């Protein structure tokens, strides 16, 4: 099965980051918890907040998530 393309955009002035999966905007995440919930609703399961926060895990899944304007620790 092909991986789904996830883009997490740079933080806005309020700290939220827009999340897009396969070209569809899912909403604005304000934390890794929000991002994890968006991905789960989009059918991308098996990733936890701990997975998303770990740079090595993100690098290993580089095709899955494209972080723009900072990695998983940048929200404001």
N, CA, C and O atoms as a CHARMM CRD file, in Angstrom:
* protein
*
  304
    1    1 UNK  N      0.83500  -1.17700   0.00000 PROA 1      0.00000
    2    1 UNK  CA     0.00000   0.00000   0.00000 PROA 1      0.00000
    3    1 UNK  C      0.88400   1.24600   0.00000 PROA 1      0.00000
    4    1 UNK  O      1.86300   1.30600   0.74300 PROA 1      0.00000
    5    2 UNK  N      0.55400   2.22700  -0.81400 PROA 2      0.00000
    6    2 UNK  CA     1.34600   3.45800  -0.90100 PROA 2      0.00000
    7    2 UNK  C      1.16600   4.29300   0.35700 PROA 2      0.00000
    8    2 UNK  O      0.09900   4.32200   0.97100 PROA 2      0.00000
    9    3 UNK  N      2.23100   4.95700   0.71000 PROA 3      0.00000
   10    3 UNK  CA     2.14800   5.85800   1.86300 PROA 3      0.00000
   11    3 UNK  C      1.35400   7.09200   1.49800 PROA 3      0.00000
   12    3 UNK  O      1.33800   7.52000   0.34400 PROA 3      0.00000
   13    4 UNK  N      0.70100   7.65300   2.48600 PROA 4      0.00000
   14    4 UNK  CA    -0.07300   8.87000   2.27700 PROA 4      0.00000
   15    4 UNK  C      0.81600  10.06300   2.55900 PROA 4      0.00000
   16    4 UNK  O      1.64200  10.02000   3.47100 PROA 4      0.00000
   17    5 UNK  N      0.66000  11.11300   1.80000 PROA 5      0.00000
   18    5 UNK  CA     1.48000  12.30400   1.95000 PROA 5      0.00000
   19    5 UNK  C      0.85600  13.24000   2.97900 PROA 5      0.00000
   20    5 UNK  O     -0.26900  13.71100   2.81100 PROA 5      0.00000
   21    6 UNK  N      1.60800  13.49900   4.04400 PROA 6      0.00000
   22    6 UNK  CA     1.16800  14.38600   5.12200 PROA 6      0.00000
   23    6 UNK  C      2.09300  15.58900   5.14200 PROA 6      0.00000
   24    6 UNK  O      3.31500  15.44100   5.15800 PROA 6      0.00000
   25    7 UNK  N      1.50300  16.79400   5.14000 PROA 7      0.00000
   26    7 UNK  CA     2.28400  18.01700   5.26000 PROA 7      0.00000
   27    7 UNK  C      1.81000  18.75600   6.49800 PROA 7      0.00000
   28    7 UNK  O      0.61700  19.00600   6.67000 PROA 7      0.00000
   29    8 UNK  N      2.76700  19.10600   7.36400 PROA 8      0.00000
   30    8 UNK  CA     2.48700  19.92900   8.53500 PROA 8      0.00000
   31    8 UNK  C      3.15300  21.27500   8.24500 PROA 8      0.00000
   32    8 UNK  O      4.37700  21.37000   8.15700 PROA 8      0.00000
   33    9 UNK  N      2.33100  22.30300   8.10000 PROA 9      0.00000
   34    9 UNK  CA     2.80500  23.62700   7.68900 PROA 9      0.00000
   35    9 UNK  C      3.40500  24.39700   8.86300 PROA 9      0.00000
   36    9 UNK  O      3.21400  24.01700  10.01800 PROA 9      0.00000
   37   10 UNK  N      4.13700  25.48700   8.56800 PROA 10     0.00000
   38   10 UNK  CA     4.74400  26.27900   9.63600 PROA 10     0.00000
   39   10 UNK  C      3.70000  26.82100  10.60700 PROA 10     0.00000
   40   10 UNK  O      2.53900  27.01000  10.24300 PROA 10     0.00000
   41   11 UNK  N      4.12300  27.06900  11.85000 PROA 11     0.00000
   42   11 UNK  CA     3.19100  27.61400  12.83600 PROA 11     0.00000
   43   11 UNK  C      2.67100  28.98900  12.43000 PROA 11     0.00000
   44   11 UNK  O      3.38800  29.80100  11.84400 PROA 11     0.00000
   45   12 UNK  N      1.41400  29.22400  12.75600 PROA 12     0.00000
   46   12 UNK  CA     0.83000  30.54500  12.56200 PROA 12     0.00000
   47   12 UNK  C      1.17700  31.41300  13.77000 PROA 12     0.00000
   48   12 UNK  O      1.83900  30.94600  14.69700 PROA 12     0.00000
   49   13 UNK  N      0.74200  32.65200  13.76600 PROA 13     0.00000
   50   13 UNK  CA     0.99200  33.54300  14.90400 PROA 13     0.00000
   51   13 UNK  C      0.35200  33.03500  16.18600 PROA 13     0.00000
   52   13 UNK  O      0.81600  33.35300  17.28100 PROA 13     0.00000
   53   14 UNK  N     -0.71800  32.24000  16.05500 PROA 14     0.00000
   54   14 UNK  CA    -1.39100  31.70200  17.24300 PROA 14     0.00000
   55   14 UNK  C     -0.81000  30.35900  17.66400 PROA 14     0.00000
   56   14 UNK  O     -1.22200  29.79300  18.67600 PROA 14     0.00000
   57   15 UNK  N      0.14800  29.84600  16.88900 PROA 15     0.00000
   58   15 UNK  CA     0.81600  28.60500  17.26100 PROA 15     0.00000
   59   15 UNK  C      0.29200  27.36000  16.59300 PROA 15     0.00000
   60   15 UNK  O      0.90700  26.29900  16.70100 PROA 15     0.00000
   61   16 UNK  N     -0.82100  27.45600  15.90900 PROA 16     0.00000
   62   16 UNK  CA    -1.36600  26.28400  15.23500 PROA 16     0.00000
   63   16 UNK  C     -0.63000  25.99300  13.93500 PROA 16     0.00000
   64   16 UNK  O     -0.03400  26.88200  13.32600 PROA 16     0.00000
   65   17 UNK  N     -0.68200  24.74000  13.52500 PROA 17     0.00000
   66   17 UNK  CA    -0.05700  24.32000  12.27100 PROA 17     0.00000
   67   17 UNK  C     -1.09500  23.60400  11.41500 PROA 17     0.00000
   68   17 UNK  O     -1.70300  22.62800  11.85400 PROA 17     0.00000
   69   18 UNK  N     -1.29300  24.08900  10.20100 PROA 18     0.00000
   70   18 UNK  CA    -2.24700  23.46900   9.28900 PROA 18     0.00000
   71   18 UNK  C     -1.73000  22.08200   8.90900 PROA 18     0.00000
   72   18 UNK  O     -0.53000  21.88600   8.71600 PROA 18     0.00000
   73   19 UNK  N     -2.63800  21.13900   8.80600 PROA 19     0.00000
   74   19 UNK  CA    -2.28400  19.75600   8.47900 PROA 19     0.00000
   75   19 UNK  C     -3.04000  19.35100   7.21700 PROA 19     0.00000
   76   19 UNK  O     -4.25700  19.50900   7.11700 PROA 19     0.00000
   77   20 UNK  N     -2.28100  18.82700   6.26100 PROA 20     0.00000
   78   20 UNK  CA    -2.86300  18.39900   4.98800 PROA 20     0.00000
   79   20 UNK  C     -2.46300  16.94800   4.74300 PROA 20     0.00000
   80   20 UNK  O     -1.30500  16.57700   4.93500 PROA 20     0.00000
   81   21 UNK  N     -3.41800  16.13500   4.32100 PROA 21     0.00000
   82   21 UNK  CA    -3.14600  14.73600   3.96100 PROA 21     0.00000
   83   21 UNK  C     -3.68100  14.50600   2.55500 PROA 21     0.00000
   84   21 UNK  O     -4.86000  14.72400   2.27900 PROA 21     0.00000
   85   22 UNK  N     -2.80200  14.06600   1.68100 PROA 22     0.00000
   86   22 UNK  CA    -3.16300  13.78900   0.28700 PROA 22     0.00000
   87   22 UNK  C     -3.93600  14.93900  -0.35400 PROA 22     0.00000
   88   22 UNK  O     -4.89200  14.71500  -1.09600 PROA 22     0.00000
   89   23 UNK  N     -3.51800  16.17200  -0.06400 PROA 23     0.00000
   90   23 UNK  CA    -4.13500  17.33200  -0.68100 PROA 23     0.00000
   91   23 UNK  C     -5.35100  17.87700   0.02600 PROA 23     0.00000
   92   23 UNK  O     -5.84800  18.93500  -0.36100 PROA 23     0.00000
   93   24 UNK  N     -5.85900  17.20300   1.05000 PROA 24     0.00000
   94   24 UNK  CA    -7.03900  17.66600   1.79400 PROA 24     0.00000
   95   24 UNK  C     -6.60400  18.25400   3.13100 PROA 24     0.00000
   96   24 UNK  O     -5.88300  17.61200   3.89500 PROA 24     0.00000
   97   25 UNK  N     -7.04400  19.47500   3.40900 PROA 25     0.00000
   98   25 UNK  CA    -6.72900  20.09800   4.69300 PROA 25     0.00000
   99   25 UNK  C     -7.62000  19.46600   5.76300 PROA 25     0.00000
  100   25 UNK  O     -8.84600  19.44400   5.65200 PROA 25     0.00000
  101   26 UNK  N     -6.95500  18.94900   6.81000 PROA 26     0.00000
  102   26 UNK  CA    -7.69300  18.31000   7.90400 PROA 26     0.00000
  103   26 UNK  C     -8.05100  19.29600   9.00100 PROA 26     0.00000
  104   26 UNK  O     -9.01900  19.09000   9.73400 PROA 26     0.00000
  105   27 UNK  N     -7.27800  20.36300   9.11700 PROA 27     0.00000
  106   27 UNK  CA    -7.52900  21.34700  10.15700 PROA 27     0.00000
  107   27 UNK  C     -6.22800  21.90700  10.67100 PROA 27     0.00000
  108   27 UNK  O     -5.17700  21.74500  10.05100 PROA 27     0.00000
  109   28 UNK  N     -6.30500  22.56600  11.80700 PROA 28     0.00000
  110   28 UNK  CA    -5.14000  23.17800  12.43500 PROA 28     0.00000
  111   28 UNK  C     -4.84100  22.45000  13.73400 PROA 28     0.00000
  112   28 UNK  O     -5.67900  22.37200  14.63200 PROA 28     0.00000
  113   29 UNK  N     -3.63500  21.92400  13.81300 PROA 29     0.00000
  114   29 UNK  CA    -3.18900  21.22900  15.02500 PROA 29     0.00000
  115   29 UNK  C     -2.43500  22.21700  15.90100 PROA 29     0.00000
  116   29 UNK  O     -1.67200  23.04700  15.40800 PROA 29     0.00000
  117   30 UNK  N     -2.65500  22.11800  17.19600 PROA 30     0.00000
  118   30 UNK  CA    -1.96300  22.97300  18.15700 PROA 30     0.00000
  119   30 UNK  C     -1.00000  22.17900  19.02900 PROA 30     0.00000
  120   30 UNK  O     -0.36400  22.72800  19.92900 PROA 30     0.00000
  121   31 UNK  N     -0.90000  20.87900  18.75100 PROA 31     0.00000
  122   31 UNK  CA    -0.01900  20.01400  19.53800 PROA 31     0.00000
  123   31 UNK  C      0.15400  18.68200  18.80800 PROA 31     0.00000
  124   31 UNK  O     -0.53500  18.39700  17.82900 PROA 31     0.00000
  125   32 UNK  N      1.08400  17.88200  19.30600 PROA 32     0.00000
  126   32 UNK  CA     1.25900  16.53900  18.74800 PROA 32     0.00000
  127   32 UNK  C      0.01100  15.69100  18.97200 PROA 32     0.00000
  128   32 UNK  O     -0.31600  14.82300  18.16200 PROA 32     0.00000
  129   33 UNK  N     -0.67800  15.94900  20.07400 PROA 33     0.00000
  130   33 UNK  CA    -1.93100  15.23100  20.35200 PROA 33     0.00000
  131   33 UNK  C     -2.94500  15.49600  19.24100 PROA 33     0.00000
  132   33 UNK  O     -3.56800  14.56600  18.73000 PROA 33     0.00000
  133   34 UNK  N     -3.10800  16.77100  18.86900 PROA 34     0.00000
  134   34 UNK  CA    -4.02500  17.11800  17.78500 PROA 34     0.00000
  135   34 UNK  C     -3.60400  16.45100  16.48300 PROA 34     0.00000
  136   34 UNK  O     -4.43400  15.89000  15.76700 PROA 34     0.00000
  137   35 UNK  N     -2.30800  16.51300  16.17900 PROA 35     0.00000
  138   35 UNK  CA    -1.80200  15.91100  14.94200 PROA 35     0.00000
  139   35 UNK  C     -2.08400  14.40800  14.91500 PROA 35     0.00000
  140   35 UNK  O     -2.51400  13.86800  13.89600 PROA 35     0.00000
  141   36 UNK  N     -1.84300  13.75600  16.01900 PROA 36     0.00000
  142   36 UNK  CA    -2.08800  12.32000  16.12700 PROA 36     0.00000
  143   36 UNK  C     -3.57200  12.01400  15.87500 PROA 36     0.00000
  144   36 UNK  O     -3.89800  11.04900  15.18500 PROA 36     0.00000
  145   37 UNK  N     -4.45700  12.82800  16.43000 PROA 37     0.00000
  146   37 UNK  CA    -5.89800  12.63900  16.23900 PROA 37     0.00000
  147   37 UNK  C     -6.28100  12.83700  14.77100 PROA 37     0.00000
  148   37 UNK  O     -7.07000  12.06300  14.22900 PROA 37     0.00000
  149   38 UNK  N     -5.72500  13.87700  14.11700 PROA 38     0.00000
  150   38 UNK  CA    -6.00600  14.11500  12.69500 PROA 38     0.00000
  151   38 UNK  C     -5.57100  12.91900  11.85300 PROA 38     0.00000
  152   38 UNK  O     -6.31100  12.46000  10.98400 PROA 38     0.00000
  153   39 UNK  N     -4.35900  12.41700  12.12000 PROA 39     0.00000
  154   39 UNK  CA    -3.83800  11.29900  11.33700 PROA 39     0.00000
  155   39 UNK  C     -4.69000  10.04800  11.52800 PROA 39     0.00000
  156   39 UNK  O     -4.94900   9.31200  10.57600 PROA 39     0.00000
  157   40 UNK  N     -5.11900   9.81700  12.74900 PROA 40     0.00000
  158   40 UNK  CA    -5.97000   8.65700  13.03700 PROA 40     0.00000
  159   40 UNK  C     -7.28700   8.76400  12.27500 PROA 40     0.00000
  160   40 UNK  O     -7.73800   7.78700  11.67600 PROA 40     0.00000
  161   41 UNK  N     -7.90900   9.94600  12.29300 PROA 41     0.00000
  162   41 UNK  CA    -9.16600  10.14600  11.56600 PROA 41     0.00000
  163   41 UNK  C     -8.98000   9.99300  10.06000 PROA 41     0.00000
  164   41 UNK  O     -9.91300   9.62400   9.34600 PROA 41     0.00000
  165   42 UNK  N     -7.76100  10.28000   9.58000 PROA 42     0.00000
  166   42 UNK  CA    -7.46500  10.14200   8.14400 PROA 42     0.00000
  167   42 UNK  C     -7.11300   8.70700   7.77000 PROA 42     0.00000
  168   42 UNK  O     -6.83800   8.41300   6.60700 PROA 42     0.00000
  169   43 UNK  N     -7.12100   7.81500   8.76100 PROA 43     0.00000
  170   43 UNK  CA    -6.85100   6.41400   8.49700 PROA 43     0.00000
  171   43 UNK  C     -5.38400   6.02800   8.59900 PROA 43     0.00000
  172   43 UNK  O     -4.99000   4.94100   8.17700 PROA 43     0.00000
  173   44 UNK  N     -4.57500   6.92500   9.16400 PROA 44     0.00000
  174   44 UNK  CA    -3.15000   6.64000   9.36100 PROA 44     0.00000
  175   44 UNK  C     -2.97500   6.26200  10.83000 PROA 44     0.00000
  176   44 UNK  O     -2.85600   7.12300  11.70100 PROA 44     0.00000
  177   45 UNK  N     -2.96100   4.97400  11.07600 PROA 45     0.00000
  178   45 UNK  CA    -2.89700   4.50500  12.45600 PROA 45     0.00000
  179   45 UNK  C     -1.49900   3.99700  12.77900 PROA 45     0.00000
  180   45 UNK  O     -0.65500   3.84900  11.89500 PROA 45     0.00000
  181   46 UNK  N     -1.27500   3.73500  14.04300 PROA 46     0.00000
  182   46 UNK  CA    -0.01100   3.15500  14.48100 PROA 46     0.00000
  183   46 UNK  C      1.02200   4.16700  14.92000 PROA 46     0.00000
  184   46 UNK  O      2.09600   3.78000  15.38200 PROA 46     0.00000
  185   47 UNK  N      0.73000   5.46700  14.79000 PROA 47     0.00000
  186   47 UNK  CA     1.65800   6.49100  15.25600 PROA 47     0.00000
  187   47 UNK  C      1.10700   7.11200  16.53500 PROA 47     0.00000
  188   47 UNK  O     -0.06400   7.48800  16.60400 PROA 47     0.00000
  189   48 UNK  N      1.95800   7.21200  17.53300 PROA 48     0.00000
  190   48 UNK  CA     1.57000   7.84600  18.79800 PROA 48     0.00000
  191   48 UNK  C      2.23600   9.20700  18.89100 PROA 48     0.00000
  192   48 UNK  O      3.07800   9.55200  18.06300 PROA 48     0.00000
  193   49 UNK  N      1.85800   9.97700  19.89600 PROA 49     0.00000
  194   49 UNK  CA     2.50800  11.26800  20.13500 PROA 49     0.00000
  195   49 UNK  C      4.00600  11.08500  20.35600 PROA 49     0.00000
  196   49 UNK  O      4.80700  11.90700  19.91100 PROA 49     0.00000
  197   50 UNK  N      4.37800  10.02200  21.03200 PROA 50     0.00000
  198   50 UNK  CA     5.79500   9.74000  21.28400 PROA 50     0.00000
  199   50 UNK  C      6.50800   9.47900  19.95600 PROA 50     0.00000
  200   50 UNK  O      7.62000   9.96400  19.74500 PROA 50     0.00000
  201   51 UNK  N      5.87800   8.71900  19.06200 PROA 51     0.00000
  202   51 UNK  CA     6.46000   8.47500  17.74100 PROA 51     0.00000
  203   51 UNK  C      6.65900   9.78200  16.98500 PROA 51     0.00000
  204   51 UNK  O      7.71700  10.00700  16.39700 PROA 51     0.00000
  205   52 UNK  N      5.64800  10.63900  17.00000 PROA 52     0.00000
  206   52 UNK  CA     5.71200  11.89800  16.26700 PROA 52     0.00000
  207   52 UNK  C      6.76300  12.83800  16.82700 PROA 52     0.00000
  208   52 UNK  O      7.34500  13.62500  16.08000 PROA 52     0.00000
  209   53 UNK  N      7.01800  12.77300  18.12700 PROA 53     0.00000
  210   53 UNK  CA     7.98300  13.66000  18.77200 PROA 53     0.00000
  211   53 UNK  C      9.42200  13.21500  18.57900 PROA 53     0.00000
  212   53 UNK  O     10.34000  14.01800  18.74500 PROA 53     0.00000
  213   54 UNK  N      9.63600  11.96700  18.23600 PROA 54     0.00000
  214   54 UNK  CA    10.97500  11.41000  18.11100 PROA 54     0.00000
  215   54 UNK  C     11.54900  11.71300  16.73100 PROA 54     0.00000
  216   54 UNK  O     11.01700  11.25700  15.71900 PROA 54     0.00000
  217   55 UNK  N     12.62900  12.47800  16.69200 PROA 55     0.00000
  218   55 UNK  CA    13.24400  12.85000  15.41700 PROA 55     0.00000
  219   55 UNK  C     13.64900  11.62500  14.60900 PROA 55     0.00000
  220   55 UNK  O     13.46600  11.61800  13.39100 PROA 55     0.00000
  221   56 UNK  N     14.19300  10.59000  15.24300 PROA 56     0.00000
  222   56 UNK  CA    14.61200   9.39600  14.51600 PROA 56     0.00000
  223   56 UNK  C     13.42800   8.70200  13.86500 PROA 56     0.00000
  224   56 UNK  O     13.53300   8.21900  12.73700 PROA 56     0.00000
  225   57 UNK  N     12.30100   8.64900  14.56600 PROA 57     0.00000
  226   57 UNK  CA    11.11400   8.01500  14.00400 PROA 57     0.00000
  227   57 UNK  C     10.60600   8.81500  12.81300 PROA 57     0.00000
  228   57 UNK  O     10.19800   8.24600  11.80100 PROA 57     0.00000
  229   58 UNK  N     10.63200  10.13400  12.93800 PROA 58     0.00000
  230   58 UNK  CA    10.17200  10.97000  11.83200 PROA 58     0.00000
  231   58 UNK  C     11.09700  10.79900  10.63800 PROA 58     0.00000
  232   58 UNK  O     10.61900  10.70200   9.50700 PROA 58     0.00000
  233   59 UNK  N     12.40400  10.76100  10.85500 PROA 59     0.00000
  234   59 UNK  CA    13.34200  10.57700   9.75500 PROA 59     0.00000
  235   59 UNK  C     13.11300   9.24100   9.06200 PROA 59     0.00000
  236   59 UNK  O     13.15300   9.15500   7.83500 PROA 59     0.00000
  237   60 UNK  N     12.87400   8.20700   9.84700 PROA 60     0.00000
  238   60 UNK  CA    12.64400   6.87500   9.28200 PROA 60     0.00000
  239   60 UNK  C     11.35900   6.85700   8.45700 PROA 60     0.00000
  240   60 UNK  O     11.24600   6.09200   7.49900 PROA 60     0.00000
  241   61 UNK  N     10.39900   7.69200   8.82300 PROA 61     0.00000
  242   61 UNK  CA     9.12000   7.76200   8.11100 PROA 61     0.00000
  243   61 UNK  C      9.05700   9.02500   7.26800 PROA 61     0.00000
  244   61 UNK  O      7.97700   9.57400   7.04700 PROA 61     0.00000
  245   62 UNK  N     10.20900   9.48700   6.79700 PROA 62     0.00000
  246   62 UNK  CA    10.29200  10.75200   6.07600 PROA 62     0.00000
  247   62 UNK  C      9.30700  10.88800   4.92900 PROA 62     0.00000
  248   62 UNK  O      8.86600  11.99600   4.62500 PROA 62     0.00000
  249   63 UNK  N      8.95600   9.79500   4.29200 PROA 63     0.00000
  250   63 UNK  CA     7.99700   9.86700   3.20500 PROA 63     0.00000
  251   63 UNK  C      6.59900  10.16400   3.72200 PROA 63     0.00000
  252   63 UNK  O      5.75400  10.66100   2.97800 PROA 63     0.00000
  253   64 UNK  N      6.35400   9.86700   4.97100 PROA 64     0.00000
  254   64 UNK  CA     5.01400  10.02500   5.52300 PROA 64     0.00000
  255   64 UNK  C      4.71500  11.46700   5.91600 PROA 64     0.00000
  256   64 UNK  O      3.66800  11.99500   5.54200 PROA 64     0.00000
  257   65 UNK  N      5.60700  12.11700   6.66100 PROA 65     0.00000
  258   65 UNK  CA     5.33700  13.46100   7.16000 PROA 65     0.00000
  259   65 UNK  C      6.39700  14.42700   6.65800 PROA 65     0.00000
  260   65 UNK  O      7.59600  14.19300   6.80600 PROA 65     0.00000
  261   66 UNK  N      5.93200  15.51500   6.06500 PROA 66     0.00000
  262   66 UNK  CA     6.81700  16.59300   5.65600 PROA 66     0.00000
  263   66 UNK  C      6.55900  17.76400   6.60000 PROA 66     0.00000
  264   66 UNK  O      5.48600  18.36700   6.58700 PROA 66     0.00000
  265   67 UNK  N      7.56200  18.07200   7.41800 PROA 67     0.00000
  266   67 UNK  CA     7.45600  19.17100   8.37600 PROA 67     0.00000
  267   67 UNK  C      7.98200  20.43400   7.70900 PROA 67     0.00000
  268   67 UNK  O      9.12800  20.45800   7.25800 PROA 67     0.00000
  269   68 UNK  N      7.17800  21.47000   7.63800 PROA 68     0.00000
  270   68 UNK  CA     7.59800  22.75000   7.07100 PROA 68     0.00000
  271   68 UNK  C      7.65900  23.78600   8.17700 PROA 68     0.00000
  272   68 UNK  O      6.74200  23.89100   8.99200 PROA 68     0.00000
  273   69 UNK  N      8.73700  24.54800   8.20600 PROA 69     0.00000
  274   69 UNK  CA     8.85800  25.61400   9.19800 PROA 69     0.00000
  275   69 UNK  C      9.20200  25.11900  10.58600 PROA 69     0.00000
  276   69 UNK  O      8.88900  25.78600  11.57200 PROA 69     0.00000
  277   70 UNK  N      9.83600  23.97000  10.68700 PROA 70     0.00000
  278   70 UNK  CA    10.22700  23.42500  11.97300 PROA 70     0.00000
  279   70 UNK  C      9.68300  22.02600  12.16900 PROA 70     0.00000
  280   70 UNK  O      8.66300  21.65300  11.59000 PROA 70     0.00000
  281   71 UNK  N     10.37400  21.26100  12.98800 PROA 71     0.00000
  282   71 UNK  CA     9.99000  19.88500  13.24100 PROA 71     0.00000
  283   71 UNK  C      8.89300  19.73900  14.27600 PROA 71     0.00000
  284   71 UNK  O      8.15200  20.68400  14.54400 PROA 71     0.00000
  285   72 UNK  N      8.79000  18.56600  14.85200 PROA 72     0.00000
  286   72 UNK  CA     7.68800  18.26200  15.76000 PROA 72     0.00000
  287   72 UNK  C      7.70800  19.04700  17.06800 PROA 72     0.00000
  288   72 UNK  O      6.70500  19.07500  17.78000 PROA 72     0.00000
  289   73 UNK  N      8.82100  19.67800  17.39500 PROA 73     0.00000
  290   73 UNK  CA     8.87600  20.45100  18.63400 PROA 73     0.00000
  291   73 UNK  C      8.52900  21.91400  18.46000 PROA 73     0.00000
  292   73 UNK  O      8.55100  22.66500  19.43500 PROA 73     0.00000
  293   74 UNK  N      8.21200  22.34100  17.25600 PROA 74     0.00000
  294   74 UNK  CA     7.93900  23.76000  16.96500 PROA 74     0.00000
  295   74 UNK  C      6.45600  23.97300  16.79000 PROA 74     0.00000
  296   74 UNK  O      5.86400  23.52700  15.80700 PROA 74     0.00000
  297   75 UNK  N      5.85500  24.66000  17.75200 PROA 75     0.00000
  298   75 UNK  CA     4.40900  24.94600  17.69400 PROA 75     0.00000
  299   75 UNK  C      4.08900  26.40700  17.87000 PROA 75     0.00000
  300   75 UNK  O      2.95400  26.80400  17.60700 PROA 75     0.00000
  301   76 UNK  N      5.01500  27.22200  18.29600 PROA 76     0.00000
  302   76 UNK  CA     4.76900  28.67100  18.48300 PROA 76     0.00000
  303   76 UNK  C      5.85400  29.46800  17.83700 PROA 76     0.00000
  304   76 UNK  O      5.82800  30.69700  17.88400 PROA 76     0.00000
